[in-house]
Amino acid sequence: QVQLVESGGGLVQPGGSLRLSCAVHGLTLDHYAIGWFQQAPGKERERVSCINSDDNTKYSGSKRGRFTISRDTAKNMVYLQMNSLKPEDTGVYYCATGCATPTHWGQGTQVTVSS
């Protein structure tokens, strides 16, 4: 059974940082891409970043240069380091298996950027 569990969200001031974690169970990262997605209040869920089995990474335009995705295959974990956070980064962040057509989703972790 595939299960993804996010953690690391919270309340942070603009300009601050957070690191999100995604624990992946039931499959190995050697063969799967993992994506991070943001659902901002009142908006559709959008892909933020993706890392594939070759460690190739992609970022949405608004996050590029501020967010960094990484993975630890030994621990089956994927991380999203978020720096220089802005109020528009507020939302629920989900990790999912696959990037173009995600198949399994975590429950999400809330990120709130506010002074």
Z-matrix of the N, CA and C atoms (Angstrom, degrees):
N
C 1 1.460
C 2 1.526 1 109.14
N 3 1.328 2 115.79 1 127.25
C 4 1.457 3 120.60 2 -179.00
C 5 1.527 4 109.14 3 -85.44
N 6 1.313 5 115.47 4 131.88
C 7 1.457 6 120.53 5 178.46
C 8 1.517 7 108.86 6 -142.76
N 9 1.327 8 115.82 7 136.24
C 10 1.458 9 122.05 8 176.64
C 11 1.522 10 108.07 9 -121.90
N 12 1.316 11 115.79 10 135.35
C 13 1.461 12 120.43 11 -177.18
C 14 1.523 13 108.66 12 -130.26
N 15 1.343 14 114.96 13 116.33
C 16 1.459 15 120.67 14 178.66
C 17 1.528 16 111.03 15 -90.75
N 18 1.311 17 115.41 16 153.32
C 19 1.464 18 121.50 17 174.08
C 20 1.526 19 108.59 18 -156.39
N 21 1.330 20 115.33 19 167.15
C 22 1.457 21 119.94 20 174.13
C 23 1.516 22 115.46 21 105.77
N 24 1.325 23 117.27 22 -4.10
C 25 1.455 24 118.97 23 178.50
C 26 1.522 25 111.90 24 -71.02
N 27 1.330 26 114.59 25 173.42
C 28 1.458 27 118.87 26 178.70
C 29 1.507 28 111.37 27 165.15
N 30 1.318 29 114.96 28 -168.88
C 31 1.464 30 122.45 29 178.38
C 32 1.525 31 108.60 30 -100.30
N 33 1.315 32 115.85 31 129.82
C 34 1.456 33 120.61 32 -178.67
C 35 1.523 34 108.78 33 -141.25
N 36 1.301 35 116.43 34 149.77
C 37 1.458 36 120.86 35 177.83
C 38 1.529 37 110.51 36 -78.39
N 39 1.320 38 117.25 37 154.61
C 40 1.471 39 119.50 38 174.84
C 41 1.527 40 110.78 39 -53.97
N 42 1.326 41 114.77 40 137.22
C 43 1.459 42 120.70 41 -176.43
C 44 1.508 43 113.90 42 91.23
N 45 1.323 44 116.72 43 -10.66
C 46 1.456 45 121.16 44 -179.06
C 47 1.516 46 112.84 45 -81.47
N 48 1.335 47 114.53 46 -175.98
C 49 1.467 48 121.39 47 -176.91
C 50 1.518 49 110.62 48 -132.58
N 51 1.307 50 114.70 49 153.48
C 52 1.454 51 123.19 50 171.58
C 53 1.514 52 107.95 51 -144.97
N 54 1.331 53 115.40 52 152.50
C 55 1.462 54 119.64 53 171.26
C 56 1.518 55 108.38 54 -122.17
N 57 1.317 56 114.28 55 120.37
C 58 1.460 57 120.61 56 176.37
C 59 1.518 58 109.66 57 -92.58
N 60 1.321 59 114.66 58 146.56
C 61 1.462 60 120.84 59 177.91
C 62 1.520 61 109.47 60 -122.89
N 63 1.302 62 115.20 61 146.48
C 64 1.466 63 122.06 62 176.22
C 65 1.516 64 107.84 63 -130.02
N 66 1.324 65 116.18 64 111.36
C 67 1.457 66 121.40 65 176.36
C 68 1.519 67 108.23 66 -89.58
N 69 1.324 68 116.21 67 124.45
C 70 1.459 69 121.46 68 -175.99
C 71 1.524 70 109.43 69 -107.80
N 72 1.317 71 116.31 70 125.85
C 73 1.456 72 122.37 71 179.56
C 74 1.517 73 110.08 72 -122.16
N 75 1.323 74 116.23 73 141.91
C 76 1.460 75 120.38 74 174.32
C 77 1.506 76 115.02 75 94.31
N 78 1.318 77 118.33 76 -2.36
C 79 1.458 78 121.76 77 173.05
C 80 1.525 79 107.67 78 -156.54
N 81 1.320 80 115.40 79 161.91
C 82 1.461 81 119.64 80 -179.06
C 83 1.522 82 109.89 81 -104.65
N 84 1.306 83 115.28 82 141.81
C 85 1.459 84 120.66 83 -178.25
C 86 1.525 85 112.73 84 -68.06
N 87 1.331 86 116.88 85 -13.08
C 88 1.468 87 119.35 86 179.39
C 89 1.520 88 111.87 87 -59.52
N 90 1.331 89 116.68 88 -23.05
C 91 1.465 90 119.15 89 -172.31
C 92 1.526 91 113.91 90 -121.54
N 93 1.336 92 117.16 91 0.96
C 94 1.456 93 119.33 92 -173.66
C 95 1.518 94 112.03 93 -130.84
N 96 1.312 95 114.61 94 144.45
C 97 1.456 96 120.85 95 169.25
C 98 1.519 97 108.92 96 -86.39
N 99 1.309 98 115.24 97 148.66
C 100 1.469 99 121.75 98 177.04
C 101 1.521 100 108.53 99 -126.23
N 102 1.300 101 114.68 100 134.73
C 103 1.453 102 119.99 101 178.35
C 104 1.518 103 112.29 102 -117.26
N 105 1.313 104 115.74 103 152.57
C 106 1.464 105 122.90 104 170.16
C 107 1.524 106 107.83 105 -109.33
N 108 1.331 107 114.98 106 137.52
C 109 1.448 108 121.79 107 -176.31
C 110 1.523 109 109.03 108 -130.42
N 111 1.320 110 116.28 109 146.40
C 112 1.461 111 122.48 110 177.73
C 113 1.524 112 109.48 111 -116.04
N 114 1.331 113 115.10 112 132.89
C 115 1.460 114 119.49 113 169.23
C 116 1.521 115 107.70 114 -116.02
N 117 1.326 116 114.45 115 101.20
C 118 1.464 117 120.11 116 178.68
C 119 1.524 118 109.31 117 -76.18
N 120 1.327 119 117.85 118 156.50
C 121 1.468 120 120.74 119 -179.08
C 122 1.522 121 111.60 120 -54.63
N 123 1.323 122 116.57 121 125.46
C 124 1.446 123 121.94 122 176.91
C 125 1.513 124 115.32 123 75.10
N 126 1.331 125 117.09 124 9.71
C 127 1.467 126 119.71 125 -177.35
C 128 1.520 127 111.33 126 -123.76
N 129 1.318 128 114.84 127 166.83
C 130 1.442 129 121.22 128 176.36
C 131 1.536 130 110.25 129 -73.13
N 132 1.316 131 114.86 130 154.63
C 133 1.456 132 119.92 131 175.77
C 134 1.530 133 108.86 132 -68.93
N 135 1.328 134 116.44 133 134.45
C 136 1.458 135 121.36 134 -178.40
C 137 1.519 136 110.26 135 -130.01
N 138 1.316 137 114.09 136 146.83
C 139 1.453 138 118.18 137 178.39
C 140 1.519 139 109.95 138 -74.47
N 141 1.313 140 115.23 139 135.15
C 142 1.463 141 122.97 140 179.03
C 143 1.510 142 111.24 141 -100.41
N 144 1.326 143 115.24 142 -46.17
C 145 1.458 144 119.66 143 -173.97
C 146 1.517 145 109.19 144 -159.74
N 147 1.326 146 115.38 145 160.38
C 148 1.454 147 120.95 146 -178.84
C 149 1.519 148 109.22 147 -148.86
N 150 1.317 149 115.44 148 145.21
C 151 1.466 150 120.96 149 173.31
C 152 1.519 151 107.56 150 -133.99
N 153 1.336 152 116.19 151 132.35
C 154 1.459 153 118.05 152 -177.72
C 155 1.528 154 111.43 153 -103.26
N 156 1.315 155 116.04 154 -176.37
C 157 1.465 156 120.98 155 -174.87
C 158 1.525 157 112.43 156 -68.16
N 159 1.336 158 117.35 157 -14.64
C 160 1.469 159 121.61 158 176.10
C 161 1.519 160 112.19 159 -97.46
N 162 1.337 161 115.77 160 9.21
C 163 1.471 162 121.79 161 -178.55
C 164 1.525 163 113.05 162 69.15
N 165 1.305 164 117.72 163 16.80
C 166 1.462 165 120.08 164 172.34
C 167 1.524 166 108.38 165 -76.26
N 168 1.319 167 115.49 166 140.98
C 169 1.469 168 119.77 167 -174.88
C 170 1.525 169 110.98 168 -124.50
N 171 1.326 170 114.63 169 152.23
C 172 1.452 171 121.69 170 175.09
C 173 1.518 172 108.33 171 -136.53
N 174 1.328 173 115.23 172 152.11
C 175 1.459 174 120.93 173 179.16
C 176 1.521 175 109.47 174 -138.54
N 177 1.331 176 115.37 175 148.52
C 178 1.452 177 118.91 176 171.21
C 179 1.524 178 108.30 177 -71.21
N 180 1.320 179 115.99 178 156.44
C 181 1.458 180 120.23 179 -173.93
C 182 1.514 181 114.24 180 -57.76
N 183 1.323 182 116.38 181 -39.71
C 184 1.457 183 119.59 182 -174.27
C 185 1.534 184 112.59 183 -75.06
N 186 1.343 185 116.60 184 -17.25
C 187 1.463 186 120.48 185 -177.67
C 188 1.530 187 112.81 186 -102.42
N 189 1.320 188 115.00 187 -15.91
C 190 1.472 189 118.56 188 -175.29
C 191 1.517 190 110.53 189 -60.96
N 192 1.327 191 115.15 190 134.97
C 193 1.459 192 120.02 191 -179.26
C 194 1.518 193 113.78 192 90.41
N 195 1.347 194 116.83 193 -17.56
C 196 1.460 195 120.28 194 179.29
C 197 1.529 196 112.00 195 -112.99
N 198 1.324 197 116.37 196 -30.52
C 199 1.464 198 121.73 197 -177.83
C 200 1.522 199 109.12 198 -108.61
N 201 1.328 200 115.37 199 145.85
C 202 1.459 201 121.54 200 176.44
C 203 1.516 202 109.52 201 -134.60
N 204 1.326 203 115.37 202 124.99
C 205 1.461 204 120.80 203 176.81
C 206 1.520 205 108.67 204 -98.43
N 207 1.310 206 116.22 205 142.93
C 208 1.459 207 120.79 206 178.17
C 209 1.519 208 108.51 207 -151.50
N 210 1.314 209 115.89 208 169.57
C 211 1.460 210 118.84 209 179.45
C 212 1.517 211 109.67 210 -145.53
N 213 1.303 212 114.59 211 156.66
C 214 1.461 213 122.95 212 175.11
C 215 1.527 214 105.76 213 -125.35
N 216 1.317 215 115.95 214 101.56
C 217 1.466 216 119.01 215 -175.25
C 218 1.525 217 111.91 216 -68.82
N 219 1.324 218 117.32 217 -27.71
C 220 1.464 219 119.59 218 179.14
C 221 1.527 220 110.78 219 -65.90
N 222 1.325 221 116.33 220 -34.92
C 223 1.469 222 121.26 221 179.79
C 224 1.519 223 112.62 222 -97.60
N 225 1.327 224 116.86 223 -5.96
C 226 1.474 225 121.55 224 -175.51
C 227 1.523 226 111.44 225 56.74
N 228 1.319 227 115.05 226 45.71
C 229 1.456 228 122.07 227 -178.70
C 230 1.523 229 109.86 228 -121.45
N 231 1.312 230 115.59 229 147.42
C 232 1.461 231 122.52 230 172.51
C 233 1.525 232 107.42 231 -125.57
N 234 1.316 233 116.14 232 140.43
C 235 1.451 234 121.52 233 -175.42
C 236 1.526 235 110.71 234 -123.48
N 237 1.313 236 114.80 235 154.24
C 238 1.460 237 120.90 236 172.46
C 239 1.530 238 106.80 237 -132.16
N 240 1.322 239 115.58 238 105.97
C 241 1.449 240 120.87 239 175.31
C 242 1.513 241 108.59 240 -85.92
N 243 1.322 242 116.21 241 122.79
C 244 1.460 243 121.34 242 -175.83
C 245 1.520 244 108.56 243 -118.28
N 246 1.319 245 115.73 244 116.29
C 247 1.463 246 121.90 245 179.92
C 248 1.517 247 110.45 246 -115.86
N 249 1.321 248 115.45 247 165.20
C 250 1.479 249 121.50 248 178.08
C 251 1.524 250 110.60 249 49.02
N 252 1.309 251 116.05 250 48.47
C 253 1.457 252 120.58 251 -174.49
C 254 1.519 253 111.88 252 -65.35
N 255 1.323 254 114.82 253 145.44
C 256 1.452 255 123.74 254 -178.74
C 257 1.521 256 109.36 255 -121.14
N 258 1.328 257 117.43 256 158.18
C 259 1.471 258 118.56 257 177.73
C 260 1.525 259 113.18 258 -55.58
N 261 1.317 260 117.76 259 -32.20
C 262 1.465 261 120.25 260 179.81
C 263 1.525 262 113.24 261 -72.70
N 264 1.303 263 117.40 262 -6.12
C 265 1.471 264 120.51 263 173.42
C 266 1.527 265 111.46 264 -82.89
N 267 1.304 266 117.32 265 -4.82
C 268 1.465 267 121.95 266 178.57
C 269 1.517 268 111.09 267 -61.99
N 270 1.319 269 115.76 268 138.83
C 271 1.448 270 120.74 269 176.86
C 272 1.511 271 110.94 270 157.66
N 273 1.313 272 114.39 271 -177.67
C 274 1.461 273 120.42 272 173.17
C 275 1.521 274 107.64 273 -93.20
N 276 1.315 275 115.00 274 130.14
C 277 1.453 276 121.35 275 -179.04
C 278 1.521 277 109.32 276 -106.38
N 279 1.323 278 114.15 277 129.78
C 280 1.461 279 121.59 278 -179.08
C 281 1.519 280 109.64 279 -119.67
N 282 1.310 281 116.72 280 145.21
C 283 1.457 282 119.98 281 165.31
C 284 1.528 283 107.64 282 -105.41
N 285 1.323 284 114.88 283 154.36
C 286 1.460 285 120.09 284 -175.99
C 287 1.511 286 109.35 285 -151.80
N 288 1.322 287 115.30 286 154.54
C 289 1.453 288 119.78 287 174.94
C 290 1.522 289 108.31 288 -82.60
N 291 1.335 290 115.03 289 128.14
C 292 1.453 291 119.56 290 -176.44
C 293 1.513 292 110.36 291 88.31
N 294 1.308 293 115.85 292 156.91
C 295 1.462 294 119.86 293 -177.80
C 296 1.522 295 112.08 294 -116.80
N 297 1.312 296 117.38 295 -45.96
C 298 1.461 297 119.98 296 -179.08
C 299 1.528 298 111.03 297 -76.11
N 300 1.318 299 116.24 298 -42.08
C 301 1.469 300 121.70 299 179.57
C 302 1.517 301 108.89 300 -135.08
N 303 1.331 302 116.97 301 81.04
C 304 1.467 303 120.21 302 -178.17
C 305 1.516 304 112.17 303 -59.55
N 306 1.328 305 115.16 304 142.97
C 307 1.455 306 119.28 305 -177.70
C 308 1.522 307 113.09 306 -112.47
N 309 1.326 308 117.24 307 -33.20
C 310 1.452 309 120.52 308 179.14
C 311 1.524 310 108.27 309 -128.71
N 312 1.326 311 115.02 310 139.32
C 313 1.452 312 121.55 311 -175.78
C 314 1.524 313 110.75 312 -123.03
N 315 1.336 314 115.24 313 148.89
C 316 1.442 315 119.72 314 168.37
C 317 1.516 316 110.26 315 -82.24
N 318 1.328 317 115.55 316 -176.61
C 319 1.460 318 120.57 317 -176.54
C 320 1.522 319 112.29 318 -86.93
N 321 1.337 320 116.41 319 -13.14
C 322 1.451 321 121.38 320 177.52
C 323 1.516 322 113.23 321 93.79
N 324 1.331 323 114.41 322 155.37
C 325 1.462 324 121.16 323 175.74
C 326 1.525 325 108.03 324 -136.35
N 327 1.318 326 116.23 325 134.75
C 328 1.465 327 121.54 326 -174.00
C 329 1.520 328 110.85 327 -81.79
N 330 1.325 329 115.04 328 131.08
C 331 1.463 330 122.01 329 172.81
C 332 1.529 331 107.62 330 -119.33
N 333 1.307 332 116.35 331 125.43
C 334 1.461 333 121.16 332 178.21
C 335 1.524 334 108.68 333 -125.44
N 336 1.321 335 115.13 334 121.95
C 337 1.458 336 121.09 335 179.17
C 338 1.529 337 107.49 336 -110.25
N 339 1.293 338 115.54 337 109.80
C 340 1.460 339 119.98 338 -174.24
C 341 1.517 340 109.67 339 -158.73
N 342 1.329 341 115.07 340 148.09
C 343 1.461 342 119.56 341 174.96
C 344 1.532 343 110.07 342 -94.40
